[in-house]
Amino acid sequence: MASSLSVSSSSTIIDSRAPPPSSRQASASSPSCISLPTLQSQTRAASKATAYCRKIVRNVLTRAADVEVAATTQVEAPPATNTTEAELPDIVKTVQEAWEKVEDKYAVSSLAVSGFVALWGTAGVISAIDRLPLVPGVLEVVGIGYTGWFAYKNLIFKPDRETLFQKVKDTYRDIIGSN
């Protein structure tokens, strides 16, 4: 009772012991043909590709439906009122007024962009220094030492404190420009 198995090129095993298929059944659904499972990596890749394609189709259909709904529904615009001015905070109004007073907007914009780039570069340099093994500890000790020296020099005695407060007020007046 030796059974023989033969493998065809379509990854199907044909069992010679099985009864011959009837004329009504197709050869693929006959009990003598057994399909081999595909490899898991091919199945996973195919399922990922299928899921990705389904996701793209779903997104396209959703956007198309949104465009169709937006095109079919007509929304009336509310009457124009001055509610936008009442909704803005005072700081925004102050900034807008200050921006309108600026004569050289190109120079101010360039200065703001260069300040942002300098801040970004400085943060990168500090981050690189912080990754060095010994430097953060040394810088912390230096900072603690300078804070102690500053407190001793400017905050402990009353005349030194008054001198420091006067320097701060003078600097504030120089920056603000008030007399």
Residue pairs with C-beta under 8 A, 6 or more apart in sequence:
3 15
3 16
3 17
4 16
5 13
5 14
5 15
5 16
6 13
6 14
6 16
7 13
7 14
8 14
11 35
11 36
12 33
12 34
12 35
12 36
13 33
13 34
13 36
14 32
14 33
14 34
15 32
15 34
18 30
18 31
18 32
19 31
19 32
20 32
21 27
21 30
21 31
21 32
27 33
99 105
102 108
129 135
129 136
129 139
130 136
153 160
154 160
154 161
154 163
154 164
155 161
155 164
173 179
